[in-house]
Amino acid sequence: MKRAFALITVLFLLFPISSSAQVKRLSREAIDSIRNMKVHDNGESILAFSKKVIDFGTVYESDTARTFSFPFRNTAREKVVVKEVSVNCGCLYSYCEKYEYEPGEEGELLVTFNPKGRSGTVDKNIFIYTLSCELPVAKLTLLGNVVDKNEWSHLPMSMGNLRLKRKSVVFEPVKPGTSPQMRIPCANVGTSPLCLYSRLLPAYVEFATEPAEIAPGEEADIVITINGDKLPNGGNGKCSVLVEGVAGGISDRTIEIKIENSKE
């Protein structure tokens, strides 16, 4: 009996019984259907997003995680409950301050992207579900590019797609009749030209870039000029310049200016 059992075992190992159950590979159409998931036809009448695509340009793997805002409004006639927010990558983290919105109420979906280990093109989707967890009412997209080698290592600071040497300048005492300048090396690491400017400057501060338009991948200078004739007598010695034309919060886009030995 034992010999018979052993013989059967050997035969089974040498000539396994075929099975109709097979592992099926997903077709290209099936993969595309997952990647391009269908969205509810009337999604805009439930949650209307002011923007559905954000292109953050080029970042580096060594950069810290960045958070992006997708504002929306409840356009339905009743309360809307955000049941689920689904992301298609572990590099994304989504957050809503709350998940129930009355008719007409506004909110924002915050999406944080971590570039570490994500070199290459970024094309990530975020799906929002309210009616059910099967059909999303909105699809958001985060685009960009992550590079693994920081060719702009000599410009360690950033303002959106602008890389800078520093975010502060210090002038020696400025005398009437003089107009000293300080330059901040910078570069456009994005895919579109940058035209930088600043509003609401103190009368004695001038802001410019050379060249005026910074082409993608090109370096430039931010030029800060102090007009000694317009500097208040014993001025406050410090001021801030808010750079416009780039993305980022106020603190991220601020250049600090200090004039030595001025009364504060």
C-alpha positions in Angstrom: 0.0 0.0 0.0 2.8 2.4 0.9 4.6 1.5 -2.4 1.4 2.3 -4.4 1.0 5.6 -2.6 4.6 6.6 -3.3 4.3 5.6 -7.0 1.2 7.8 -7.3 3.0 10.7 -5.6 5.9 10.4 -8.0 3.6 10.3 -11.1 1.7 13.4 -9.8 5.0 15.3 -9.5 6.2 14.3 -12.9 2.9 14.7 -14.7 0.8 17.3 -12.8 -3.0 17.4 -13.4 -3.9 20.3 -15.7 -6.3 22.8 -14.4 -8.7 25.2 -16.2 -8.0 27.9 -13.6 -5.3 30.2 -15.0 -3.9 33.6 -14.0 -5.1 36.1 -16.5 -3.0 39.1 -17.5 -4.9 42.4 -17.7 -5.3 43.7 -21.2 -4.2 47.2 -22.1 -7.9 48.2 -22.2 -8.4 47.0 -18.7 -5.4 48.9 -17.4 -6.5 52.1 -19.2 -10.0 51.7 -17.6 -8.4 51.7 -14.2 -6.1 54.6 -15.0 -8.8 56.6 -16.7 -11.7 55.8 -14.3 -15.1 57.0 -15.3 -16.4 60.0 -13.4 -20.0 60.7 -12.6 -21.6 62.6 -15.5 -23.2 65.2 -13.1 -20.2 65.5 -10.8 -20.0 69.3 -11.2 -23.5 69.6 -9.9 -22.4 68.0 -6.7 -18.9 69.3 -6.0 -17.4 72.0 -8.3 -13.6 72.4 -8.2 -12.2 75.7 -9.3 -9.2 73.8 -10.7 -8.7 70.1 -11.4 -5.2 70.0 -12.7 -2.0 71.4 -11.0 1.4 71.3 -12.7 4.1 72.0 -10.2 6.9 72.0 -12.7 10.3 70.4 -11.7 11.4 69.4 -8.2 14.2 67.3 -6.9 14.1 64.0 -4.9 15.9 65.8 -2.1 13.2 68.5 -1.9 10.7 68.4 1.0 7.1 67.3 0.5 4.9 70.0 -1.0 1.2 70.5 -0.4 -1.3 71.7 -3.1 -4.8 73.0 -2.7 -7.8 72.1 -4.8 -10.7 74.5 -3.7 -14.3 73.3 -4.3 -17.9 74.3 -3.6 -21.0 72.2 -2.8 -23.2 73.0 -5.8 -25.9 70.5 -4.8 -29.2 71.4 -3.1 -28.5 69.3 -0.1 -25.6 68.4 2.2 -22.8 66.5 0.6 -20.7 64.0 2.4 -17.2 63.2 1.1 -17.1 59.5 1.7 -13.7 58.7 0.3 -10.7 60.3 -1.3 -8.6 57.8 -3.3 -5.1 58.4 -4.6 -3.2 56.2 -7.1 0.2 56.5 -5.5 1.8 56.1 -2.1 3.6 59.3 -2.7 0.4 61.3 -2.2 -1.5 62.1 1.0 -4.9 63.8 0.9 -6.7 65.8 3.6 -10.0 67.7 4.0 -10.6 69.9 7.1 -14.0 68.3 7.3 -16.1 65.9 5.2 -19.6 67.3 5.3 -20.6 70.4 3.4 -23.9 72.3 3.3 -25.3 73.7 0.0 -23.1 76.5 -1.3 -20.4 75.8 1.3 -16.8 76.0 0.2 -13.9 73.8 1.1 -10.5 72.6 -0.1 -8.8 69.3 -0.7 -5.2 69.4 0.3 -2.8 67.0 -1.5 0.7 66.5 -0.3 3.3 65.0 -2.7 6.6 63.5 -1.5 9.2 63.4 -4.3 11.7 61.1 -2.5 12.3 58.1 -4.7 9.9 59.3 -7.4 12.3 60.5 -10.1 10.6 60.9 -13.5 7.4 62.3 -14.8 4.6 62.8 -12.3 1.0 62.2 -13.5 -1.0 61.3 -10.5 -4.8 61.2 -10.0 -7.0 61.8 -7.0 -10.6 60.6 -7.0 -13.4 62.0 -4.8 -16.4 59.9 -3.9 -19.7 61.3 -2.4 -22.7 59.3 -3.7 -21.0 56.0 -3.4 -17.6 54.4 -3.2 -17.9 53.0 -6.7 -18.3 56.0 -9.0 -16.2 59.2 -8.2 -17.8 62.6 -8.7 -14.5 64.3 -9.5 -11.0 63.4 -10.8 -8.1 65.7 -9.9 -4.6 65.5 -11.5 -1.2 66.4 -10.2 1.5 66.9 -12.9 5.2 67.6 -12.7 8.7 66.2 -13.0 11.1 64.8 -10.4 14.8 64.7 -11.1 17.3 62.6 -9.1 20.3 64.7 -9.7 20.2 68.3 -8.4 22.0 70.3 -11.1 21.0 73.5 -9.2 22.7 72.5 -6.0 24.4 76.0 -6.0 20.9 77.5 -5.7 19.6 75.8 -2.5 16.5 78.0 -1.9 13.2 77.7 -3.9 10.1 79.7 -4.7 7.9 77.4 -6.8 9.8 76.9 -10.0 12.4 79.5 -9.1 15.7 78.4 -7.4 17.7 81.0 -5.5 21.1 81.4 -3.9 19.5 83.1 -0.9 16.3 84.9 0.3 17.9 87.8 2.1 20.3 90.7 1.3 22.2 93.0 3.6 23.3 96.4 2.6 26.0 98.6 4.2 24.9 102.0 5.3 23.3 103.8 2.3 24.1 107.5 1.8 22.0 110.1 0.0 23.0 110.4 -3.7 23.9 106.7 -3.9 21.9 103.7 -5.3 23.7 100.5 -4.3 22.6 97.1 -5.7 22.6 93.5 -4.5 22.1 90.6 -6.8 20.6 87.2 -6.0 21.5 84.4 -8.5 18.5 82.4 -9.5 17.2 80.0 -12.1 14.0 78.9 -13.7 13.6 75.1 -13.2 10.1 75.0 -14.6 8.8 74.5 -18.2 7.4 78.0 -18.7 9.1 81.4 -18.8 9.0 83.4 -15.5 8.4 87.1 -15.3 9.0 88.2 -11.7 7.8 91.5 -10.2 6.9 92.9 -6.8 4.1 95.2 -5.7 3.7 97.6 -2.7 7.5 98.2 -2.4 8.8 100.9 -0.1 9.6 104.0 -2.1 13.4 103.5 -1.7 13.4 99.9 -3.0 13.5 98.8 -6.6 13.0 95.2 -7.8 14.0 93.8 -11.1 15.4 90.7 -12.8 18.1 90.4 -15.5 16.9 89.3 -17.9 13.3 90.5 -17.4 12.0 87.2 -18.7 13.7 84.0 -17.4 13.4 81.2 -19.9 13.0 77.6 -18.7 16.3 76.1 -17.6 18.1 79.5 -17.6 19.9 81.3 -14.9 19.3 85.0 -14.0 19.8 87.6 -11.3 17.3 89.2 -9.0 18.5 92.8 -8.6 17.6 94.8 -5.5 18.4 98.5 -5.6 18.2 101.0 -2.7 17.7 104.6 -3.5 19.6 106.6 -1.0 17.7 109.9 -1.8 14.3 108.2 -0.9 15.5 106.3 2.1 13.8 107.8 5.2 16.1 109.7 7.5 17.2 106.9 9.9 14.8 104.5 8.2 13.6 101.3 9.8 16.5 99.4 8.4 14.4 96.4 7.4 11.7 95.5 4.9 10.3 92.6 3.0 9.8 92.1 -0.7 7.0 89.7 -1.8 8.0 88.1 -5.2 5.1 87.8 -7.6 5.0 85.5 -10.7 5.9 82.3 -8.9 3.8 79.8 -6.9 4.0 79.4 -3.2 2.8 80.9 0.1 3.7 84.4 1.2 6.5 83.2 3.5 7.9 81.1 0.7 8.0 84.1 -1.7 9.5 86.7 0.6 13.0 88.3 0.3 14.2 90.0 3.5 16.2 93.3 3.1 18.3 94.8 5.8 20.3 98.0 5.8 23.2 98.0 8.3 23.4 100.7 11.0 20.0 102.1 10.3 17.8 103.1 13.2 15.0 100.5 13.8 
